[in-house]
Amino acid sequence: MRTQTSELGRLREFNQVGVELLGVDTPQSDAELLHLAAAALSEVGVSAQLELGFPGFVDAVLEDAGLPEDARDALHDAIDRKSGADLDLLATQAALAPEITRTLHDLTDLYGGPEVLDDAARMARGARAQAAVAHLRAVAAHYGGPLLFDLGVSRRYGYYTGVTFRAYADGLNQPVLGGGRYALEDGLPGAGFAIGLERLTGVLAPLLPPSRKWCWPSIWKGRWLPGRPGSQPNWPGPRIRPSYGPSALRVASGAGPGAPTCSRPAPLPAGAAHDPGRHPHPGSPDPGPAQRTHSGRGGHAAVARRPSADHAGKIPGPAP
């Protein structure tokens, strides 16, 4: 559960599965989590792009610019949303110098491949910012695969103590996976990630083959069932002796990208009595008068008939 108002693409109640790594705080362990995250998505057939951030880098650059902590709190949210208009408004309200305002806008532009780390290194004047850039370089070297960097990410900078990362997949404008490094109350280092199952399902849905739809037998325990895809037998009610047709179950494989449809039985020959519970081959004789009928739910009449000679001995006895 999230303690926030629901919004488009972001539910308050959601399901997720994830991994936590405790007691280790090294670039190698961060790279290991990245490998595990990529492998988890690849295992279910999702190709995603990993994106790294470091919220502490943003805070370090703001601190190096001489901004007090209370002023940095308001700026973090605007930088994370990459809202230039809000940054200008906050800079004006705080009477920031023009060079500091330019630094704020430069932070929002730190997005791209490994070259972003070079731009970040030029902005890092203090020890904290320089250490953050060095750590990201080490993680990228240990990972060895393609990575994107967004050093303007500063969401929950008070919670995350190091690298954060997200995974984006085609067809979804929200991350399908997210995680990062944090510290427990006793100072024990931890890091992990979680996969949002609702978002993962949304990514996987277009990749799955069309599901096969079934047409249930047209009569089940004396009740006529319409031949529509996905219909299921109406289990309750009286059980009477069914009449047997040539096919107990029809499966429509369908054609083309659309959903398959159930085929209807062949029409009866001219002059043959209509029996919704039996689908005889064209030209087969009428098995005889009805024994009794029952109107099931939905007003569909089910008709049970005496067995014909060719089915003698194959019909079970009457149900109790």
Secondary structure, 3 states (H helix, E strand, C coil): CCCCCCECCECCCCCEEEEEEECCCCHHHHHHHHHHHHHHHHHCCCCEEEEEECHHHHHHHHHHCCCCHHHHHHHHHHHHCCCHHHHHHHHHHCCCCHHHHHHHHHHHCCEECCHHHHHHHHHCCCHHHHHHHHHHHHHHHHHCCCCEEECCCCCCCCCEEEEEEEEEECCCCCCCEEEEEEECCCCCEEEEEEEEHHHHHHHHHHHCCCCCEEECCCEECCEECCCCCCCCCCCCCCCCCCCCCCCCCEEECCCCCCCCCCCCCCCCCCCCCCCCCCCCCCCCCCCCCEEEEEECHHHCEEEEECCCHHHCCCCCCCCC
